Amino acid sequence: MSLTLLVDLDHLLATPIYDASRCSIGFHPLHTFIPIGIYLIACFIPKIRLIGIGLMVHMVLDSVDCQLTNGVWFT
């Protein structure tokens, strides 16, 4: 499950790479709603369930971070 942190590699495509006021949900390509839907479906496929769960936990934590730092759930 820790390998699901590699989903954050899409942050390297942004300019600037790090912006403290930016919400990653809805901004970075692997943090948009279509991939999140795929991650959710993966939670129900036995062979990739742990990957799906890890990715969904990651997205939930990123959403909470958006709420705590910017007061929004997504961009």
PDB file with one MODEL, atoms N, CA, C and O in Angstrom:
MODEL        1
ATOM      1  N   MET A   1       0.818  -1.196   0.000  1.00  0.00           N
ATOM      2  CA  MET A   1       0.000   0.000   0.000  1.00  0.00           C
ATOM      3  C   MET A   1       0.860   1.258   0.000  1.00  0.00           C
ATOM      4  O   MET A   1       0.440   2.292  -0.519  1.00  0.00           O
ATOM      5  N   SER A   2       2.041   1.184   0.568  1.00  0.00           N
ATOM      6  CA  SER A   2       2.889   2.376   0.603  1.00  0.00           C
ATOM      7  C   SER A   2       3.326   2.808  -0.797  1.00  0.00           C
ATOM      8  O   SER A   2       3.646   3.978  -1.011  1.00  0.00           O
ATOM      9  N   LEU A   3       3.342   1.880  -1.743  1.00  0.00           N
ATOM     10  CA  LEU A   3       3.700   2.239  -3.116  1.00  0.00           C
ATOM     11  C   LEU A   3       2.659   3.138  -3.777  1.00  0.00           C
ATOM     12  O   LEU A   3       2.939   3.758  -4.803  1.00  0.00           O
ATOM     13  N   THR A   4       1.462   3.214  -3.199  1.00  0.00           N
ATOM     14  CA  THR A   4       0.442   4.090  -3.773  1.00  0.00           C
ATOM     15  C   THR A   4       0.818   5.565  -3.614  1.00  0.00           C
ATOM     16  O   THR A   4       0.195   6.431  -4.230  1.00  0.00           O
ATOM     17  N   LEU A   5       1.810   5.849  -2.811  1.00  0.00           N
ATOM     18  CA  LEU A   5       2.291   7.228  -2.697  1.00  0.00           C
ATOM     19  C   LEU A   5       2.924   7.703  -4.004  1.00  0.00           C
ATOM     20  O   LEU A   5       3.113   8.903  -4.203  1.00  0.00           O
ATOM     21  N   LEU A   6       3.251   6.770  -4.890  1.00  0.00           N
ATOM     22  CA  LEU A   6       3.809   7.147  -6.197  1.00  0.00           C
ATOM     23  C   LEU A   6       2.813   7.945  -7.030  1.00  0.00           C
ATOM     24  O   LEU A   6       3.192   8.572  -8.019  1.00  0.00           O
ATOM     25  N   VAL A   7       1.551   7.924  -6.640  1.00  0.00           N
ATOM     26  CA  VAL A   7       0.550   8.711  -7.348  1.00  0.00           C
ATOM     27  C   VAL A   7       0.903  10.207  -7.275  1.00  0.00           C
ATOM     28  O   VAL A   7       0.446  10.994  -8.103  1.00  0.00           O
ATOM     29  N   ASP A   8       1.700  10.585  -6.304  1.00  0.00           N
ATOM     30  CA  ASP A   8       2.103  11.983  -6.164  1.00  0.00           C
ATOM     31  C   ASP A   8       3.158  12.411  -7.179  1.00  0.00           C
ATOM     32  O   ASP A   8       3.541  13.581  -7.206  1.00  0.00           O
ATOM     33  N   LEU A   9       3.627  11.503  -8.003  1.00  0.00           N
ATOM     34  CA  LEU A   9       4.577  11.895  -9.049  1.00  0.00           C
ATOM     35  C   LEU A   9       3.957  12.878 -10.034  1.00  0.00           C
ATOM     36  O   LEU A   9       4.676  13.607 -10.717  1.00  0.00           O
ATOM     37  N   ASP A  10       2.623  12.903 -10.113  1.00  0.00           N
ATOM     38  CA  ASP A  10       1.995  13.870 -11.015  1.00  0.00           C
ATOM     39  C   ASP A  10       2.173  15.308 -10.525  1.00  0.00           C
ATOM     40  O   ASP A  10       1.909  16.247 -11.275  1.00  0.00           O
ATOM     41  N   HIS A  11       2.607  15.491  -9.304  1.00  0.00           N
ATOM     42  CA  HIS A  11       2.900  16.836  -8.799  1.00  0.00           C
ATOM     43  C   HIS A  11       4.093  17.449  -9.541  1.00  0.00           C
ATOM     44  O   HIS A  11       4.238  18.670  -9.590  1.00  0.00           O
ATOM     45  N   LEU A  12       4.934  16.603 -10.109  1.00  0.00           N
ATOM     46  CA  LEU A  12       6.104  17.102 -10.846  1.00  0.00           C
ATOM     47  C   LEU A  12       5.714  17.792 -12.150  1.00  0.00           C
ATOM     48  O   LEU A  12       6.529  18.502 -12.739  1.00  0.00           O
ATOM     49  N   LEU A  13       4.477  17.592 -12.608  1.00  0.00           N
ATOM     50  CA  LEU A  13       4.010  18.222 -13.846  1.00  0.00           C
ATOM     51  C   LEU A  13       3.530  19.649 -13.630  1.00  0.00           C
ATOM     52  O   LEU A  13       3.326  20.386 -14.595  1.00  0.00           O
ATOM     53  N   ALA A  14       3.349  20.042 -12.384  1.00  0.00           N
ATOM     54  CA  ALA A  14       2.813  21.370 -12.069  1.00  0.00           C
ATOM     55  C   ALA A  14       3.925  22.407 -12.005  1.00  0.00           C
ATOM     56  O   ALA A  14       5.080  22.094 -11.717  1.00  0.00           O
ATOM     57  N   THR A  15       3.547  23.639 -12.280  1.00  0.00           N
ATOM     58  CA  THR A  15       4.462  24.765 -12.148  1.00  0.00           C
ATOM     59  C   THR A  15       3.809  25.802 -11.246  1.00  0.00           C
ATOM     60  O   THR A  15       2.750  26.318 -11.603  1.00  0.00           O
ATOM     61  N   PRO A  16       4.373  26.126 -10.121  1.00  0.00           N
ATOM     62  CA  PRO A  16       5.539  25.524  -9.480  1.00  0.00           C
ATOM     63  C   PRO A  16       5.203  24.132  -8.961  1.00  0.00           C
ATOM     64  O   PRO A  16       4.031  23.806  -8.772  1.00  0.00           O
ATOM     65  N   ILE A  17       6.208  23.323  -8.734  1.00  0.00           N
ATOM     66  CA  ILE A  17       5.984  21.948  -8.282  1.00  0.00           C
ATOM     67  C   ILE A  17       5.246  21.942  -6.949  1.00  0.00           C
ATOM     68  O   ILE A  17       4.350  21.121  -6.751  1.00  0.00           O
ATOM     69  N   TYR A  18       5.595  22.827  -6.042  1.00  0.00           N
ATOM     70  CA  TYR A  18       4.930  22.902  -4.739  1.00  0.00           C
ATOM     71  C   TYR A  18       4.321  24.272  -4.557  1.00  0.00           C
ATOM     72  O   TYR A  18       4.990  25.290  -4.738  1.00  0.00           O
ATOM     73  N   ASP A  19       3.067  24.298  -4.202  1.00  0.00           N
ATOM     74  CA  ASP A  19       2.376  25.539  -3.864  1.00  0.00           C
ATOM     75  C   ASP A  19       1.520  25.228  -2.644  1.00  0.00           C
ATOM     76  O   ASP A  19       0.568  24.453  -2.733  1.00  0.00           O
ATOM     77  N   ALA A  20       1.850  25.823  -1.518  1.00  0.00           N
ATOM     78  CA  ALA A  20       1.180  25.505  -0.263  1.00  0.00           C
ATOM     79  C   ALA A  20      -0.311  25.801  -0.298  1.00  0.00           C
ATOM     80  O   ALA A  20      -1.076  25.168   0.428  1.00  0.00           O
ATOM     81  N   SER A  21      -0.740  26.745  -1.121  1.00  0.00           N
ATOM     82  CA  SER A  21      -2.156  27.104  -1.162  1.00  0.00           C
ATOM     83  C   SER A  21      -2.942  26.329  -2.211  1.00  0.00           C
ATOM     84  O   SER A  21      -4.140  26.558  -2.373  1.00  0.00           O
ATOM     85  N   ARG A  22      -2.292  25.420  -2.923  1.00  0.00           N
ATOM     86  CA  ARG A  22      -2.975  24.671  -3.988  1.00  0.00           C
ATOM     87  C   ARG A  22      -3.533  23.361  -3.438  1.00  0.00           C
ATOM     88  O   ARG A  22      -2.873  22.651  -2.680  1.00  0.00           O
ATOM     89  N   CYS A  23      -4.752  23.064  -3.836  1.00  0.00           N
ATOM     90  CA  CYS A  23      -5.384  21.802  -3.483  1.00  0.00           C
ATOM     91  C   CYS A  23      -5.089  20.801  -4.587  1.00  0.00           C
ATOM     92  O   CYS A  23      -5.357  21.078  -5.756  1.00  0.00           O
ATOM     93  N   SER A  24      -4.543  19.648  -4.239  1.00  0.00           N
ATOM     94  CA  SER A  24      -4.167  18.678  -5.267  1.00  0.00           C
ATOM     95  C   SER A  24      -5.379  17.970  -5.860  1.00  0.00           C
ATOM     96  O   SER A  24      -5.332  17.549  -7.016  1.00  0.00           O
ATOM     97  N   ILE A  25      -6.463  17.827  -5.101  1.00  0.00           N
ATOM     98  CA  ILE A  25      -7.667  17.169  -5.620  1.00  0.00           C
ATOM     99  C   ILE A  25      -8.299  18.079  -6.676  1.00  0.00           C
ATOM    100  O   ILE A  25      -8.654  19.227  -6.406  1.00  0.00           O
ATOM    101  N   GLY A  26      -8.426  17.534  -7.872  1.00  0.00           N
ATOM    102  CA  GLY A  26      -9.006  18.294  -8.971  1.00  0.00           C
ATOM    103  C   GLY A  26      -7.980  19.091  -9.755  1.00  0.00           C
ATOM    104  O   GLY A  26      -8.318  19.675 -10.785  1.00  0.00           O
ATOM    105  N   PHE A  27      -6.742  19.132  -9.301  1.00  0.00           N
ATOM    106  CA  PHE A  27      -5.711  19.902 -10.002  1.00  0.00           C
ATOM    107  C   PHE A  27      -4.728  18.990 -10.724  1.00  0.00           C
ATOM    108  O   PHE A  27      -4.531  19.124 -11.931  1.00  0.00           O
ATOM    109  N   HIS A  28      -4.120  18.080 -10.007  1.00  0.00           N
ATOM    110  CA  HIS A  28      -3.141  17.171 -10.600  1.00  0.00           C
ATOM    111  C   HIS A  28      -3.852  16.046 -11.352  1.00  0.00           C
ATOM    112  O   HIS A  28      -4.908  15.595 -10.908  1.00  0.00           O
ATOM    113  N   PRO A  29      -3.304  15.580 -12.478  1.00  0.00           N
ATOM    114  CA  PRO A  29      -3.996  14.599 -13.329  1.00  0.00           C
ATOM    115  C   PRO A  29      -4.443  13.315 -12.610  1.00  0.00           C
ATOM    116  O   PRO A  29      -5.544  12.826 -12.867  1.00  0.00           O
ATOM    117  N   LEU A  30      -3.634  12.776 -11.739  1.00  0.00           N
ATOM    118  CA  LEU A  30      -4.014  11.546 -11.046  1.00  0.00           C
ATOM    119  C   LEU A  30      -4.852  11.802  -9.798  1.00  0.00           C
ATOM    120  O   LEU A  30      -5.178  10.872  -9.061  1.00  0.00           O
ATOM    121  N   HIS A  31      -5.198  13.064  -9.564  1.00  0.00           N
ATOM    122  CA  HIS A  31      -6.024  13.456  -8.423  1.00  0.00           C
ATOM    123  C   HIS A  31      -7.354  14.042  -8.895  1.00  0.00           C
ATOM    124  O   HIS A  31      -8.013  14.758  -8.142  1.00  0.00           O
ATOM    125  N   THR A  32      -7.754  13.747 -10.131  1.00  0.00           N
ATOM    126  CA  THR A  32      -9.031  14.239 -10.655  1.00  0.00           C
ATOM    127  C   THR A  32     -10.099  13.172 -10.460  1.00  0.00           C
ATOM    128  O   THR A  32      -9.805  12.068 -10.001  1.00  0.00           O
ATOM    129  N   PHE A  33     -11.334  13.500 -10.809  1.00  0.00           N
ATOM    130  CA  PHE A  33     -12.457  12.644 -10.437  1.00  0.00           C
ATOM    131  C   PHE A  33     -12.542  11.347 -11.234  1.00  0.00           C
ATOM    132  O   PHE A  33     -13.004  10.344 -10.691  1.00  0.00           O
ATOM    133  N   ILE A  34     -12.125  11.320 -12.475  1.00  0.00           N
ATOM    134  CA  ILE A  34     -12.140  10.062 -13.238  1.00  0.00           C
ATOM    135  C   ILE A  34     -11.156   9.048 -12.644  1.00  0.00           C
ATOM    136  O   ILE A  34     -11.551   7.912 -12.384  1.00  0.00           O
ATOM    137  N   PRO A  35      -9.890   9.417 -12.422  1.00  0.00           N
ATOM    138  CA  PRO A  35      -8.995   8.450 -11.767  1.00  0.00           C
ATOM    139  C   PRO A  35      -9.475   8.051 -10.371  1.00  0.00           C
ATOM    140  O   PRO A  35      -9.312   6.897  -9.977  1.00  0.00           O
ATOM    141  N   ILE A  36     -10.055   8.973  -9.627  1.00  0.00           N
ATOM    142  CA  ILE A  36     -10.556   8.629  -8.295  1.00  0.00           C
ATOM    143  C   ILE A  36     -11.669   7.590  -8.407  1.00  0.00           C
ATOM    144  O   ILE A  36     -11.760   6.685  -7.578  1.00  0.00           O
ATOM    145  N   GLY A  37     -12.511   7.716  -9.427  1.00  0.00           N
ATOM    146  CA  GLY A  37     -13.540   6.702  -9.665  1.00  0.00           C
ATOM    147  C   GLY A  37     -12.938   5.344  -9.978  1.00  0.00           C
ATOM    148  O   GLY A  37     -13.444   4.316  -9.527  1.00  0.00           O
ATOM    149  N   ILE A  38     -11.859   5.339 -10.750  1.00  0.00           N
ATOM    150  CA  ILE A  38     -11.157   4.087 -11.059  1.00  0.00           C
ATOM    151  C   ILE A  38     -10.552   3.494  -9.788  1.00  0.00           C
ATOM    152  O   ILE A  38     -10.582   2.279  -9.594  1.00  0.00           O
ATOM    153  N   TYR A  39     -10.005   4.347  -8.924  1.00  0.00           N
ATOM    154  CA  TYR A  39      -9.439   3.863  -7.660  1.00  0.00           C
ATOM    155  C   TYR A  39     -10.545   3.231  -6.806  1.00  0.00           C
ATOM    156  O   TYR A  39     -10.324   2.215  -6.147  1.00  0.00           O
ATOM    157  N   LEU A  40     -11.727   3.838  -6.824  1.00  0.00           N
ATOM    158  CA  LEU A  40     -12.844   3.313  -6.052  1.00  0.00           C
ATOM    159  C   LEU A  40     -13.273   1.950  -6.583  1.00  0.00           C
ATOM    160  O   LEU A  40     -13.525   1.033  -5.801  1.00  0.00           O
ATOM    161  N   ILE A  41     -13.356   1.809  -7.889  1.00  0.00           N
ATOM    162  CA  ILE A  41     -13.710   0.519  -8.490  1.00  0.00           C
ATOM    163  C   ILE A  41     -12.651  -0.529  -8.147  1.00  0.00           C
ATOM    164  O   ILE A  41     -12.982  -1.688  -7.899  1.00  0.00           O
ATOM    165  N   ALA A  42     -11.389  -0.128  -8.134  1.00  0.00           N
ATOM    166  CA  ALA A  42     -10.299  -1.061  -7.818  1.00  0.00           C
ATOM    167  C   ALA A  42     -10.435  -1.634  -6.407  1.00  0.00           C
ATOM    168  O   ALA A  42      -9.935  -2.725  -6.130  1.00  0.00           O
ATOM    169  N   CYS A  43     -11.103  -0.912  -5.525  1.00  0.00           N
ATOM    170  CA  CYS A  43     -11.305  -1.404  -4.160  1.00  0.00           C
ATOM    171  C   CYS A  43     -12.139  -2.680  -4.130  1.00  0.00           C
ATOM    172  O   CYS A  43     -12.096  -3.424  -3.150  1.00  0.00           O
ATOM    173  N   PHE A  44     -12.895  -2.939  -5.192  1.00  0.00           N
ATOM    174  CA  PHE A  44     -13.795  -4.093  -5.224  1.00  0.00           C
ATOM    175  C   PHE A  44     -13.280  -5.239  -6.087  1.00  0.00           C
ATOM    176  O   PHE A  44     -13.956  -6.257  -6.232  1.00  0.00           O
ATOM    177  N   ILE A  45     -12.100  -5.083  -6.655  1.00  0.00           N
ATOM    178  CA  ILE A  45     -11.493  -6.139  -7.461  1.00  0.00           C
ATOM    179  C   ILE A  45     -10.448  -6.835  -6.588  1.00  0.00           C
ATOM    180  O   ILE A  45      -9.450  -6.225  -6.206  1.00  0.00           O
ATOM    181  N   PRO A  46     -10.678  -8.112  -6.273  1.00  0.00           N
ATOM    182  CA  PRO A  46      -9.818  -8.788  -5.280  1.00  0.00           C
ATOM    183  C   PRO A  46      -8.319  -8.704  -5.540  1.00  0.00           C
ATOM    184  O   PRO A  46      -7.558  -8.511  -4.592  1.00  0.00           O
ATOM    185  N   LYS A  47      -7.868  -8.837  -6.763  1.00  0.00           N
ATOM    186  CA  LYS A  47      -6.423  -8.867  -7.023  1.00  0.00           C
ATOM    187  C   LYS A  47      -5.750  -7.506  -6.838  1.00  0.00           C
ATOM    188  O   LYS A  47      -4.543  -7.454  -6.598  1.00  0.00           O
ATOM    189  N   ILE A  48      -6.489  -6.417  -6.941  1.00  0.00           N
ATOM    190  CA  ILE A  48      -5.896  -5.082  -6.797  1.00  0.00           C
ATOM    191  C   ILE A  48      -6.558  -4.278  -5.682  1.00  0.00           C
ATOM    192  O   ILE A  48      -6.429  -3.055  -5.619  1.00  0.00           O
ATOM    193  N   ARG A  49      -7.264  -4.982  -4.808  1.00  0.00           N
ATOM    194  CA  ARG A  49      -8.008  -4.311  -3.729  1.00  0.00           C
ATOM    195  C   ARG A  49      -7.113  -3.442  -2.848  1.00  0.00           C
ATOM    196  O   ARG A  49      -7.479  -2.308  -2.538  1.00  0.00           O
ATOM    197  N   LEU A  50      -5.954  -3.947  -2.440  1.00  0.00           N
ATOM    198  CA  LEU A  50      -5.087  -3.167  -1.551  1.00  0.00           C
ATOM    199  C   LEU A  50      -4.575  -1.898  -2.234  1.00  0.00           C
ATOM    200  O   LEU A  50      -4.432  -0.858  -1.591  1.00  0.00           O
ATOM    201  N   ILE A  51      -4.304  -1.985  -3.516  1.00  0.00           N
ATOM    202  CA  ILE A  51      -3.873  -0.791  -4.253  1.00  0.00           C
ATOM    203  C   ILE A  51      -5.010   0.225  -4.289  1.00  0.00           C
ATOM    204  O   ILE A  51      -4.791   1.412  -4.045  1.00  0.00           O
ATOM    205  N   GLY A  52      -6.217  -0.234  -4.591  1.00  0.00           N
ATOM    206  CA  GLY A  52      -7.380   0.658  -4.623  1.00  0.00           C
ATOM    207  C   GLY A  52      -7.627   1.315  -3.276  1.00  0.00           C
ATOM    208  O   GLY A  52      -7.894   2.514  -3.201  1.00  0.00           O
ATOM    209  N   ILE A  53      -7.539   0.534  -2.222  1.00  0.00           N
ATOM    210  CA  ILE A  53      -7.748   1.081  -0.872  1.00  0.00           C
ATOM    211  C   ILE A  53      -6.661   2.103  -0.538  1.00  0.00           C
ATOM    212  O   ILE A  53      -6.948   3.167   0.010  1.00  0.00           O
ATOM    213  N   GLY A  54      -5.420   1.772  -0.872  1.00  0.00           N
ATOM    214  CA  GLY A  54      -4.324   2.708  -0.609  1.00  0.00           C
ATOM    215  C   GLY A  54      -4.508   4.017  -1.353  1.00  0.00           C
ATOM    216  O   GLY A  54      -4.268   5.089  -0.797  1.00  0.00           O
ATOM    217  N   LEU A  55      -4.936   3.938  -2.615  1.00  0.00           N
ATOM    218  CA  LEU A  55      -5.157   5.156  -3.403  1.00  0.00           C
ATOM    219  C   LEU A  55      -6.333   5.961  -2.859  1.00  0.00           C
ATOM    220  O   LEU A  55      -6.282   7.191  -2.836  1.00  0.00           O
ATOM    221  N   MET A  56      -7.391   5.282  -2.421  1.00  0.00           N
ATOM    222  CA  MET A  56      -8.539   6.007  -1.866  1.00  0.00           C
ATOM    223  C   MET A  56      -8.180   6.673  -0.534  1.00  0.00           C
ATOM    224  O   MET A  56      -8.603   7.798  -0.268  1.00  0.00           O
ATOM    225  N   VAL A  57      -7.402   5.982   0.296  1.00  0.00           N
ATOM    226  CA  VAL A  57      -6.948   6.605   1.552  1.00  0.00           C
ATOM    227  C   VAL A  57      -6.128   7.849   1.233  1.00  0.00           C
ATOM    228  O   VAL A  57      -6.275   8.879   1.891  1.00  0.00           O
ATOM    229  N   HIS A  58      -5.267   7.755   0.225  1.00  0.00           N
ATOM    230  CA  HIS A  58      -4.441   8.891  -0.189  1.00  0.00           C
ATOM    231  C   HIS A  58      -5.323  10.066  -0.618  1.00  0.00           C
ATOM    232  O   HIS A  58      -5.070  11.206  -0.227  1.00  0.00           O
ATOM    233  N   MET A  59      -6.355   9.794  -1.421  1.00  0.00           N
ATOM    234  CA  MET A  59      -7.240  10.860  -1.903  1.00  0.00           C
ATOM    235  C   MET A  59      -8.035  11.477  -0.757  1.00  0.00           C
ATOM    236  O   MET A  59      -8.236  12.691  -0.727  1.00  0.00           O
ATOM    237  N   VAL A  60      -8.485  10.655   0.181  1.00  0.00           N
ATOM    238  CA  VAL A  60      -9.214  11.180   1.339  1.00  0.00           C
ATOM    239  C   VAL A  60      -8.305  12.085   2.172  1.00  0.00           C
ATOM    240  O   VAL A  60      -8.716  13.163   2.602  1.00  0.00           O
ATOM    241  N   LEU A  61      -7.075  11.641   2.394  1.00  0.00           N
ATOM    242  CA  LEU A  61      -6.142  12.470   3.172  1.00  0.00           C
ATOM    243  C   LEU A  61      -5.820  13.777   2.441  1.00  0.00           C
ATOM    244  O   LEU A  61      -5.704  14.827   3.073  1.00  0.00           O
ATOM    245  N   ASP A  62      -5.674  13.719   1.107  1.00  0.00           N
ATOM    246  CA  ASP A  62      -5.449  14.954   0.351  1.00  0.00           C
ATOM    247  C   ASP A  62      -6.663  15.875   0.443  1.00  0.00           C
ATOM    248  O   ASP A  62      -6.506  17.094   0.520  1.00  0.00           O
ATOM    249  N   SER A  63      -7.873  15.307   0.436  1.00  0.00           N
ATOM    250  CA  SER A  63      -9.090  16.122   0.559  1.00  0.00           C
ATOM    251  C   SER A  63      -9.162  16.794   1.926  1.00  0.00           C
ATOM    252  O   SER A  63      -9.524  17.966   2.033  1.00  0.00           O
ATOM    253  N   VAL A  64      -8.815  16.046   2.963  1.00  0.00           N
ATOM    254  CA  VAL A  64      -8.800  16.623   4.314  1.00  0.00           C
ATOM    255  C   VAL A  64      -7.760  17.738   4.391  1.00  0.00           C
ATOM    256  O   VAL A  64      -8.005  18.769   5.016  1.00  0.00           O
ATOM    257  N   ASP A  65      -6.608  17.540   3.764  1.00  0.00           N
ATOM    258  CA  ASP A  65      -5.572  18.579   3.729  1.00  0.00           C
ATOM    259  C   ASP A  65      -6.096  19.836   3.042  1.00  0.00           C
ATOM    260  O   ASP A  65      -5.834  20.948   3.500  1.00  0.00           O
ATOM    261  N   CYS A  66      -6.831  19.668   1.950  1.00  0.00           N
ATOM    262  CA  CYS A  66      -7.414  20.824   1.252  1.00  0.00           C
ATOM    263  C   CYS A  66      -8.371  21.576   2.172  1.00  0.00           C
ATOM    264  O   CYS A  66      -8.369  22.806   2.221  1.00  0.00           O
ATOM    265  N   GLN A  67      -9.190  20.816   2.901  1.00  0.00           N
ATOM    266  CA  GLN A  67     -10.153  21.438   3.802  1.00  0.00           C
ATOM    267  C   GLN A  67      -9.451  22.175   4.940  1.00  0.00           C
ATOM    268  O   GLN A  67      -9.851  23.284   5.296  1.00  0.00           O
ATOM    269  N   LEU A  68      -8.429  21.584   5.502  1.00  0.00           N
ATOM    270  CA  LEU A  68      -7.755  22.202   6.640  1.00  0.00           C
ATOM    271  C   LEU A  68      -6.910  23.406   6.237  1.00  0.00           C
ATOM    272  O   LEU A  68      -6.833  24.374   6.994  1.00  0.00           O
ATOM    273  N   THR A  69      -6.282  23.373   5.082  1.00  0.00           N
ATOM    274  CA  THR A  69      -5.390  24.466   4.696  1.00  0.00           C
ATOM    275  C   THR A  69      -6.103  25.559   3.905  1.00  0.00           C
ATOM    276  O   THR A  69      -5.738  26.730   4.012  1.00  0.00           O
ATOM    277  N   ASN A  70      -7.123  25.194   3.104  1.00  0.00           N
ATOM    278  CA  ASN A  70      -7.754  26.183   2.234  1.00  0.00           C
ATOM    279  C   ASN A  70      -9.241  26.361   2.483  1.00  0.00           C
ATOM    280  O   ASN A  70      -9.848  27.289   1.948  1.00  0.00           O
ATOM    281  N   GLY A  71      -9.834  25.500   3.277  1.00  0.00           N
ATOM    282  CA  GLY A  71     -11.259  25.605   3.549  1.00  0.00           C
ATOM    283  C   GLY A  71     -12.127  25.074   2.418  1.00  0.00           C
ATOM    284  O   GLY A  71     -13.324  25.360   2.382  1.00  0.00           O
ATOM    285  N   VAL A  72     -11.554  24.307   1.493  1.00  0.00           N
ATOM    286  CA  VAL A  72     -12.329  23.707   0.403  1.00  0.00           C
ATOM    287  C   VAL A  72     -11.999  22.221   0.343  1.00  0.00           C
ATOM    288  O   VAL A  72     -10.918  21.804   0.759  1.00  0.00           O
ATOM    289  N   TRP A  73     -12.941  21.415  -0.180  1.00  0.00           N
ATOM    290  CA  TRP A  73     -12.696  19.981  -0.290  1.00  0.00           C
ATOM    291  C   TRP A  73     -11.978  19.628  -1.567  1.00  0.00           C
ATOM    292  O   TRP A  73     -11.265  18.625  -1.603  1.00  0.00           O
ATOM    293  N   PHE A  74     -12.137  20.414  -2.623  1.00  0.00           N
ATOM    294  CA  PHE A  74     -11.454  20.187  -3.898  1.00  0.00           C
ATOM    295  C   PHE A  74     -11.449  21.469  -4.678  1.00  0.00           C
ATOM    296  O   PHE A  74     -12.193  22.401  -4.374  1.00  0.00           O
ATOM    297  N   THR A  75     -10.575  21.516  -5.727  1.00  0.00           N
ATOM    298  CA  THR A  75     -10.441  22.719  -6.543  1.00  0.00           C
ATOM    299  C   THR A  75     -11.557  22.781  -7.546  1.00  0.00           C
ATOM    300  O   THR A  75     -11.627  23.724  -8.334  1.00  0.00           O
TER     301      THR A  75
ENDMDL
END
